[in-house]
Amino acid sequence: MGNIFSDRISDVPRSFIREILKVTLDESVISFAGGLPNRDLFPLEEIKAATAKLLEESGKDVLQYSSSEGYRELREWISARYRKKGMSIDADNILITAGSQQGLDLLGKTILNEGDSVVIEEPGYLGAIQAFSIYRSRFHPVPVHEDGIDIGLLGRTLSEHPAKLMYCVPNFQNPSGISYSTENRKQVAELLQGKNILLVEDDPYGELRFLGQDKPSFHTLIPHNTVLLGSFSKIVIPSFRIGWIAARHEVMEKLIIAKQASDLHTNYFGQRVILQYLKDNNIDEHIEKIREAYGRQRDAMVSAIREYFPAAAQYTEPEGGMFLWITLPEGLSAMEVFKKAIELKVAFVPGDPFYVNRTNVNTLRLNYSSVDAGTIRTGIRRLGEVLKTMIG
Ligand SMILES: Cc1ncc(COP(=O)(O)O)c(C=O)c1O
């Protein structure tokens, strides 16, 4: 049989992380490669109770088709939570999606024609690179530093390549763990103000802050330009695939059409169970537990890095979220480090898949959310041994 596949799918590489995760299935490997929330913190009993109560009280109602926008009461809950944080987002402007990952796909479908320019962080979230690649967009990467995106290069990129979308993760970015400072956000907002561009603010980690102060959302700074993505994956559970998009009315109308074409609506039963869980439990207390655990795990990783890594390896110091980013000396390939690390039974993600046009980079991502503090120490010690043999 000849090639029956579309150009759109043929151009998108397989997820490299999947290949790496195969190596880590060996249980003796300490893996900092995953991107998973810590399963020990999943509210299993509470989800069981919410499911039983819902089926008991609402019966067959929760087994029917539902509306494309998502369950109204859940959208109102999300709107009320934003209000508590001082943000005004009406339930009418919230679309429930199958995780924020679907939000990215729907935005690609709604906004991007083939060849359209997308500004993306470098390094950037692999899932966004993959989602927008399907729509055959042209990426313009702009580096991020410890306090946010490079403003000079962003300005230049925006004037050289008028883009329709800019994608960013300003809180505890995946993969680097960095966050944009308030000043950096204001500068970004100033650059975008008045331009015909949508800023996609992807914020699955914003609630997982264990250090420092919350920073203003772009939705507050430039509401007209901002589409805000949120998710229950990291604060409740990821398996239900429930997230949301908050967007202004005209964008929302188109997104709803895209949503209908994709899957009619997000899993209704899952939406109802999550809402029941949220009504019957104190979500703030639950999030506090996650913050404390991830904060401890992050501290364990940072102190082990200080102790065991050669001084030439630089690291970010995240104030929240699940990832930390290592920059090795120029010219050293993290892919080569990976091959040696696997021999010592420790894994991570080499930086390559987080760049749209560079390979054999000298950076790598470490995840600390799904490994306990003791194991983190052992893994970082092993990685330190590998780095010392390669850096000297
Ligand atoms: C930045 C970012 N956006 C989106 C997602 C996808 O999340 P969801 O489970 O809500 O689809 C992830 C998951 O790791 C992520 O890191």
The ligand as a MOL file (V3000), in Angstrom:
LIG
                    3D

  0  0  0     0  0            999 V3000
M  V30 BEGIN CTAB
M  V30 COUNTS 16 16 0 0 0
M  V30 BEGIN ATOM
M  V30 1 C 2.7020 23.1420 30.2140 0
M  V30 2 C 1.7210 22.0360 30.0940 0
M  V30 3 N 0.5880 22.2440 29.4240 0
M  V30 4 C -0.3410 21.2720 29.3010 0
M  V30 5 C -0.1500 20.0200 29.8480 0
M  V30 6 C -1.2110 18.9820 29.6370 0
M  V30 7 O -2.0390 18.9260 30.7330 0
M  V30 8 P -3.4760 18.2820 30.7170 0
M  V30 9 O -3.3700 17.0300 31.5110 0
M  V30 10 O -4.3600 19.2920 31.3520 0
M  V30 11 O -3.8570 18.0170 29.3000 0
M  V30 12 C 1.0190 19.7490 30.5550 0
M  V30 13 C 1.2280 18.4110 31.1190 0
M  V30 14 O 2.2760 18.0140 31.5270 0
M  V30 15 C 1.9750 20.7810 30.6790 0
M  V30 16 O 3.1290 20.5960 31.3240 0
M  V30 END ATOM
M  V30 BEGIN BOND
M  V30 1 1 1 2
M  V30 2 1 2 3
M  V30 3 2 2 15
M  V30 4 2 3 4
M  V30 5 1 4 5
M  V30 6 1 5 6
M  V30 7 2 5 12
M  V30 8 1 6 7
M  V30 9 1 7 8
M  V30 10 2 8 9
M  V30 11 1 8 10
M  V30 12 1 8 11
M  V30 13 1 12 13
M  V30 14 1 12 15
M  V30 15 2 13 14
M  V30 16 1 15 16
M  V30 END BOND
M  V30 END CTAB
M  END
